[in-house]
């Protein structure tokens, strides 16, 4: 990251990332931690599971990021009757004159930024249709593998309180998400600002395109080049390994969590404009990287102990 071309790239891209925060703030009041974690996810080329109650602006946030980064956007409303082909696409017969031919019609997964709303309302078969897309950046339909556009992200949401008629995500699915992001209610002042902004009849604030698709992909390359000291890397590994033997934990995190936490710490350092990873970056990203990868035991569930509390104790 020390060459002159890299320096120019870093300056331009970090300026674009700062501008992206400003564009998001035009429509989203507060939620700075959520915005930072979503931007971290983009820099890591990862997927995120967003958990919150309804009405907290998740769709607006994701759509705004797509507009400000020149990314194509699609939204999938998951329901129990949604079929895998409704996501990946299907072959249809198209007539042209006297001829008929099968043509593949792309589903909503063929976008740079895919918002899978209420993913736990889809059946396991439909949830599985996203697995290949999330992990391999491709889909296989009618015996043919088709590449998805790059960059490609799945941002899925689920409602933590309304679990009736839902299909909880299996561990194999949740592990595909780099981060699990919790969206909290706004403060009183923030809620007043939201009400004032969106009840006057004025159109939504315009969002400028401040970070190109190419610059975002270059930022992903630069993120991986951010150095991390050996002792911090080893502490990350020890932290993840400790989840497997911790009290109140039935199943701990896998090596995928170790890789994810190192990469997320690098992305946060890059967002902060620093040229190296600090332990503060690890602490900031430990909860969103690990909380969905820990399964607490029955005793912990009975006592109300959450994965976040386990992570905090280990830290």
N, C-alpha and C positions, 0 to 999 in steps of 0.2 A: 504493500500500500504506500510505498515511498517514492515511486516513479512520478515524473511530472504529469504524465497523462492521468495516472490514478488520482493525483492531487486535484487536477481540474475536475475530474469526474466526481470526486468526493464533495468538493465545494458546491458544484452545480446541483448535485442530487440532494445534499443536505439542505440547501436553500429550497429545493422543491418540496422536501418533506416538511420543512417549517411552514411553507405556504399551504401545504395540504391541511395541516392542523387549523390554519386560519380559515380555510374554505369550509371545513367541517363545522367550525364554530359559528358560521353564518346561520346554520340551520339547527344545530344541536347545542342546547344549553347545558353547560357542565359536562359531566361524564368524561373528564380528562383521562382517568385511568383506563376506562373502556376504550377510548380512542387510541391511547398509547398501545394497549395490548393488541388491538386490531391491526395497527400499523406494524407492530412487531411481527404479527402473523404473516402479513404480506411480505415483509423482508425475508422471512424464513421460508417462503413458498409453502406455507402450511395451511391447514384447515382449522377452523375454530367452531366450538360448540358454545352458543350464547344462551344463557339461562336467565330468564327474567319473567316477571308478571306481564300481562298484556298492557299495551298502551304506553310503553316507555321509549318508543322511537327507534326500535331496532331496524325496521325496514328503511326508514328515512336515513338512518346513519349509514347503512350499507350502500344504499342507492347514491348518497352524496359522495362517498368515497369512490364509487365507480365513475361518477361524472367528473370528479376532480382529477382522476388518474387515467382517463381515456380508456377505461375498461368496459367491455360489453357486459351487460347486467341482465340476469333473468331471475325470476322468483317462482319457486315451486311451493304451492300450498298443499301440504301433505294431508291426506284423508285416508280412512280405511279402504276406500274403493280405488285408490290410486294404484295403477299397474306399473311394473318396471318399464314397459314400452312408453308410458306417458312421460318418463324421465329421459330415457336414452334416445327415443325416436323409434321409428318403424318404417318398413318398406310399404309403399303404396303403389297402386297401379295408376299410371298416368297415360292418358290417350293423347296422341298427336296425329291427326289425320286418320289414317286407317291402321296405325300401329299402336300397340300397347307395350309398355315397358315398366319394369319395377324400378322405382326411384326411392332412394332412402331420404326420408324427411327427418331432419335433425330435431331432437327433443330439446327441452330447455337446459339440459346439462351442457350443451355446446355454447358456452359463454365463458368469459374470463372470470366473472364473479357470480357465483350461484348462491342465492339465498334459499335454503331449504327450511321453510317455515313449519314449525311444530313437527319436527321430524319423527317424534315418538308417536304420532298419530298414524303413521304409515305402517303397513304390515311388515313383518321381518323380511319377506321376499322382496318388497319394494325398497326397504332400507338397504338390503344387500346390493341392489342395483347401483348404489352410490359407492360401494366399497372399492370396486375396480377403478372407478373414476377418481376417487380421492387418493388412492395409493399409486396407481400406475399412470394416471393422467390419460386414460384411454377408456373406450367402451367397446365391447364385443357384441355385435348384433348380427343375426342371420349368418353366423359363421365368419364374419369379417370384423377385423379390429380397426377401429377408427381413432385417430389421435384427436385429443381435445385441444382447443386453442391455448396458447401460452401467453402469459401466465394463467394458471387455473387455480381457483380457490373455491372451496365449499364452506359457507358460513351457515351453520344450522342453528335453529332456535328450538327451545323447548320450554314449556310452562311448568314450573316446579310445584304448583298447587293443584292444578286440575289434571288428575291422573286417570279419571274415568274414561274408559275406552281407548287407552293408550297401550303401546307396545314398547316397554323399556328397551333402550339400546343395549345389545349384548356387549361384553367386554371387548370382543374383537373389533366392534364398530367404534366404541368410544376411544380405543387406543389409536385409531386413525386420526383423531383430532389432536393437533399440537397443543392447543390451549382450550380450557374451559373457562369462559369469561362470565362473570356474574354482573348483571346490571341492576344496580340498586335504585330505589326511589330517589328523586331529586330532593334537595333541601327546599325549605319554604320559599326562600328568595328565588331559587332557580325555577320552582314551579310557577311563581308569580310571573317571572320573565317569559316562561313558555306560554302561559295563558295570554299575556299581553301581545306576544309575537304572532300567535296563530288564531286570534279571535277578532281581528280587526277587518278581515276580508281582503287584506293585502296579499298579493301573490307571494309564493315562496321566494326567498332571496335567491338570486342567480348565483350559480357556482361556476367559477372559472376553471379551466383545465390547466393545472399547474405542474403536473408530473406525467410525462409521457410513458407509454407502455414500455418503450425501450429503456428509458431511464430507470423504471422500476425493476426491470430484469437485470440491469447493470447493478442496481443497488443490492439485489439479492446476491450477486457474485461478490461484491465488496464486503457484504455482511459476513460471508464465510471466511474472508481473509482477515477479519479482525483478530488479533492475537489474544490468546488467553494463557496466563501463567500456568505452569505445570501444577503448582500447589493448589490453585483455584480449581483447575480441572479435576484433580484428584479429590478435592473436597466435594465437588458435585457428584462424582461417582460414589463416594462414601455415603453421601446423603441419600441417594437413590437406593443403594444397597441396604441402608438402614431401614427403609420402609418395609423390607421383606421380613424383618425380624422384630419390628416394633410392636410394643404392646397395643392391644385393641385392633390390630390389623390382621385380617384373614389372608388377603393377597396383596402383595406389594407391587411396586412399579418395575417394569422390564428395562433392559438396556436401551430400548427406544426412548424411554423417558430421560436417560442420561444424555443421549444425543440431542433430544429436544431441548433440555434445559441449557446445555452449553450453547446451542444455536440461538435460543431465545435471549440468553444473556448477551451474546454478541450483537444481536439486533438491537437490544435496548441501548447498549453502549454506542452503537452507530447512530441511533436516533438522538442520543444525548450529545453527539459531536465529539465523543472521546475515541482515542485510537487503541484502547485496550479494555478488557473486561475487568470489572471490579467485583468484589463480593456483594456489593450493594445491588448490582444487576442480577446476580443469582437469587438473592433474597426477594427481589421484586417480582421475579418470574417463577419462583418455586411453587407458589400456590396455584396459579393458572395452569402450569405444566403438570402438576402432580395430583391435584384434587380429584380428577376423574379417573385416575389410574389406581387409586387405593380403594380397597373394599374392606370396610371395618367389620369386625366380627359381631356376633349377636349381642354380646355383653355391651359393646360400645354403642350399638344401635339402641339398646334398652336404656342406656344412661344418657343418650342424646349426644354422644361424642361424634364430631364430624371429621371428615378427612382434613379439612383446613386446620382443625385443632391439632391433629396428629402431625401435620407438616410444621406447624408453628413450634410444637415441642421439639421436633427433630432439629429445626434450625437453631 
